[in-house]
């Protein structure tokens, strides 16, 4: 559909019609799949799996973001060693900061609860504030900015996703959000 060029008059209408038709085809395919499964227990299990996949996708994406933040901490460890002089940082300081970034990467990769996530977010915030004294002459290359973009922002998004997940679980089960998620985490 993207490779097709439509005439400019009524361009939006044509594209909208194509997208509706594609969505309708996908819906019909899903319905046909459900029709193939004649046994109601199989159909129910299939529907449950679809719901579960849709329900847990944001949590899986959050886990992916957390691991990417850990990778970024590893990247920062390398960057600090190579470009420490551009930031007014000695070689010894750079080596220690790199060790701290590597330790931070390990801590980030071990996050398995909202509580851990919030603690690490606070740690990274204070760590960033301490590193802000090492300034580059251009803002684009500041360590503080890189930490915010590559670590703090993704972790903050994950905190929001986790809170929303807790609310959804609470709504579905009728339990308080914190008790439900704690039960899920303990069962793993």
C-alpha positions, 0 to 999 in steps of 0.5 A: 500500500505504501508503494502505490501512488494515489492521485492528489484529489481525494488522497486522504479519502483513498488512503483512509478507505485502503486502511479500513479495507486492510483492517477489515481483512485482518479482522475477517482473518481473525474471525475465520481462525476462531471459526476453525476452532470448533471446540469451545475450550480451544477457542476460549484458550485461544481468545485468552492467549490473545488477550494475555498477549495484548495485556502483557505487551506493554510490560514486555516492552518495558523490560526491553527498555530497561535492558536497553538502558543497561546497554546504554550505561555500558556504552557510557562507560566506554565513552567516558574512558575515551572522551574524559579529557573533553569534559575536564575529567582526569584519567583516574576519575574517568576510570572510576566513573566507568566502573560506576557505569558498569556497576549501574548497568548490572543494577539496571539489568537486575530490576524486577519490581517497580520498587527496584525501578524507582530506587534505581531511577533515584540513584541514576538521578543523583549520579547524574547530578554528581557527574554534571560538574564534568562539562563539555563545551557543547551541550550535545556531548554532555554526559548529563544529557546522554544519561537523561536520554539513554537511561533516565527517560526510558526508566521513567517511561517504564515506571509509568508503564508499570503503574498502568499495568498495576491498575489494569491488573487491579481492575481485572481482578478486583484487588488493590493494585499493589497486592496484585502485582506483588503476588505476580512478582512473588509467583515468578 
